[in-house]
Amino acid sequence: MSKGIALFVTCLVDEFFPEVGEASLVCLEGVGCRPEFPEAQTCCGQPAFNMGYREETRRLARRFIEIFEPYDAIVAPSGSCTSMVRVFYPELFEREPEWKTRAEALSSRVFELTEFLAKEGFRSRGARGSKISAKVTYHDSCHLLRELGVHTQPRQLLQGVDGLELVELEDANVCCGFGGAFSVKMSELSEAILNDKLRALEASGADVLTATDCGCLMHLDGALKRRRSPLRAVHVARVLAGEATEEQAG
């Protein structure tokens, strides 16, 4: 039996940035959705997958599929987690036909937040007080851009926010250097990539940096704070929901 729309908040949102989950709910309500939050949800398995632990990932993937497959659509404020389910779940079950079929069926119903909002015709007036008087620049998260092909939707949504001036970031489509475990296992290379991104951010003249993925924002926000930069890092859901405040926020 169909259960409508489900919100999948991801591990980083659940543990560190609950305000992003709340803002995502506001945005979804702005397009007339009344999403459910399945409390049994856990990690989609992406960290284990990226580290090469395939069997451990399959266990998490089976659980994810069982929890979310009754829903018509699953929306997540993360390009990387969305791409994990949509792109890599079917690959995980190449040797398990039944689970591959279920994974493929689910993958067609999983959406990243801005992708879904654009599809549903979101306008900033649909969210509570969606207004920000600032110059905002946008960073393209790698999985969102390369695996899901989402590029214009976040920009279109941001351009619809009252008072927001969107300034294009130089090399916006270049990695920030996070990459999950990559930033730990290859820290020197990660730092070099990060420094290039920071130079571009500082040259943009923006007041606010936004992106779709908390991993990228956490990585960049930490570096900006260490540099005592006035630039604030805010998840796109919070900008669209009118919750981009003066405080630093993922």
C-alpha positions in Angstrom: 0.0 0.0 0.0 1.4 3.4 -1.0 2.5 5.7 1.8 3.2 9.0 -0.1 6.4 10.9 0.5 9.2 9.9 2.9 12.0 12.1 4.2 15.4 10.4 4.5 17.6 12.7 6.6 21.0 11.0 6.3 23.5 10.3 9.1 25.2 13.7 9.1 21.8 15.5 9.3 20.6 13.2 12.1 23.7 13.5 14.2 25.1 17.0 13.6 22.6 19.1 11.6 19.0 18.4 12.6 18.0 21.9 11.6 18.7 20.8 8.0 16.1 18.1 8.4 13.6 20.5 9.8 14.2 23.0 7.0 13.8 20.2 4.4 10.4 19.5 5.9 9.4 23.2 5.6 10.5 23.1 1.9 8.5 20.0 1.2 5.4 21.4 2.9 6.0 24.4 0.6 5.1 22.2 -2.4 2.1 20.7 -0.7 3.7 17.6 0.6 3.1 16.0 4.0 6.1 13.7 4.2 6.5 11.0 6.7 9.6 10.3 8.7 10.2 6.5 9.1 11.8 6.3 12.5 13.4 3.0 11.7 15.7 4.5 9.1 19.4 4.2 9.4 22.5 4.8 7.3 22.2 4.0 3.6 25.6 2.3 3.7 27.6 4.8 1.7 30.6 5.0 4.1 31.0 1.2 4.1 30.6 1.1 0.3 33.3 3.8 -0.2 35.7 1.8 2.0 35.1 -1.4 0.1 33.0 -3.3 2.6 30.4 -4.6 0.2 28.7 -7.2 2.3 28.3 -4.8 5.2 26.8 -2.3 2.7 24.4 -4.9 1.4 23.0 -5.5 4.9 22.3 -1.8 5.3 20.9 -1.6 1.7 18.5 -4.4 2.3 17.2 -2.7 5.5 16.9 0.6 3.6 14.9 -0.9 0.8 12.6 -2.7 3.2 11.9 0.5 5.1 11.4 2.8 2.2 10.0 0.7 -0.7 6.3 1.3 0.4 6.7 5.0 -0.4 5.9 6.8 -3.7 8.9 9.0 -3.3 11.9 9.3 -1.0 13.6 12.7 -0.6 17.0 13.4 1.0 18.9 16.6 1.6 22.0 15.0 0.2 23.3 14.3 -3.3 25.7 11.7 -2.2 23.2 9.6 -0.2 20.7 9.9 -3.0 23.3 8.7 -5.6 24.2 5.8 -3.3 20.7 4.5 -3.4 19.8 5.4 -7.0 23.0 4.6 -8.7 24.9 2.1 -6.6 22.2 -0.1 -5.0 21.4 -1.9 -8.2 25.1 -2.5 -8.7 25.4 -4.0 -5.2 22.9 -6.7 -6.0 24.2 -7.8 -9.4 24.3 -11.4 -8.2 21.0 -11.3 -6.3 18.2 -10.9 -8.9 15.4 -10.4 -6.4 17.2 -7.7 -4.5 18.4 -6.1 -7.7 14.8 -5.8 -8.9 13.7 -4.3 -5.7 16.7 -1.9 -5.7 16.0 -0.8 -9.2 12.3 -0.2 -8.4 13.3 1.9 -5.4 16.0 3.9 -7.2 13.6 5.5 -9.6 11.7 7.0 -6.6 14.7 8.5 -4.7 15.3 12.2 -5.1 17.7 14.8 -3.8 15.8 17.7 -2.2 16.5 20.4 -4.7 15.8 18.0 -7.6 12.5 17.1 -6.1 11.5 20.7 -5.2 12.3 21.9 -8.8 10.2 19.1 -10.2 7.3 20.0 -8.0 7.5 23.7 -8.9 8.8 25.1 -5.5 8.8 28.9 -5.2 10.4 30.6 -2.3 7.1 32.2 -1.2 5.9 28.6 -0.4 8.3 28.4 2.6 8.0 30.3 5.8 9.5 33.7 5.3 12.0 32.6 2.7 14.1 35.7 2.4 17.7 36.5 2.8 19.5 39.8 2.1 22.9 38.5 1.1 25.2 37.5 -1.7 25.2 33.7 -1.9 27.5 31.4 -3.9 26.8 27.8 -4.6 29.2 24.8 -4.6 28.3 21.8 -6.8 28.7 18.6 -4.7 30.4 15.9 -6.7 27.9 13.1 -6.4 25.0 15.4 -7.1 26.6 16.8 -10.2 28.4 13.8 -11.6 26.2 10.9 -10.6 22.8 12.5 -10.7 23.3 15.3 -13.3 21.8 17.9 -11.1 23.2 21.4 -11.9 20.5 24.0 -12.8 17.8 23.1 -10.2 19.6 24.4 -7.1 20.5 27.6 -8.9 17.0 28.2 -10.1 15.6 27.7 -6.7 18.1 30.0 -5.1 17.4 32.7 -7.7 13.8 32.6 -6.6 14.6 33.6 -3.0 13.7 37.2 -2.2 16.7 39.4 -1.5 19.2 36.8 -2.5 21.9 37.7 -5.0 23.4 34.5 -6.5 27.1 34.9 -7.5 28.6 32.1 -9.5 31.7 30.5 -7.9 34.8 30.0 -10.0 35.3 26.3 -10.6 32.0 25.6 -8.7 32.0 22.1 -10.2 35.4 21.2 -8.7 35.6 19.0 -5.6 36.0 20.6 -2.2 38.4 17.9 -1.1 36.1 16.1 1.4 35.1 12.8 -0.2 34.4 11.2 3.2 37.2 8.9 4.2 39.3 10.4 1.4 39.9 13.6 3.5 41.3 11.4 6.2 43.2 8.8 4.2 44.7 11.3 1.8 44.7 14.4 4.0 47.5 16.2 2.2 45.8 16.0 -1.2 42.5 16.8 0.4 44.0 19.9 2.0 45.4 21.1 -1.4 42.1 20.7 -3.1 40.4 22.5 -0.1 42.8 25.5 -0.3 42.0 26.0 -4.0 38.3 26.0 -3.1 38.8 28.4 -0.3 40.6 30.9 -2.6 37.7 30.7 -5.0 35.2 31.3 -2.2 37.1 34.3 -0.9 37.3 35.8 -4.4 33.6 35.4 -5.0 32.7 38.3 -2.6 29.8 36.2 -1.2 28.4 36.4 2.3 27.1 32.9 2.3 28.3 29.6 0.8 25.6 27.0 0.2 25.5 23.5 -1.1 23.3 20.4 -1.0 25.6 18.1 1.1 26.4 18.5 4.8 29.7 16.6 4.2 31.0 19.3 1.9 29.6 22.1 4.1 31.2 20.6 7.2 34.5 20.3 5.5 34.4 23.9 4.1 32.9 25.4 7.2 35.6 24.1 9.4 38.3 25.5 7.2 36.5 28.9 6.9 36.3 29.1 10.7 40.0 28.3 11.1 40.7 31.2 8.7 38.4 33.4 10.6 36.5 34.1 7.4 33.2 36.0 7.6 31.8 33.7 5.0 29.0 31.6 6.4 28.3 28.0 5.3 24.5 27.2 5.1 22.8 24.1 3.7 20.6 25.0 0.7 17.5 23.7 2.6 17.9 26.4 5.2 18.3 29.1 2.6 15.2 28.0 0.8 13.2 27.7 4.0 14.2 31.3 5.1 16.4 30.1 7.9 19.8 31.4 6.8 20.7 33.4 9.9 23.8 35.3 11.0 25.1 32.2 12.8 27.3 29.6 11.2 25.2 26.6 10.2 25.6 23.5 8.2 
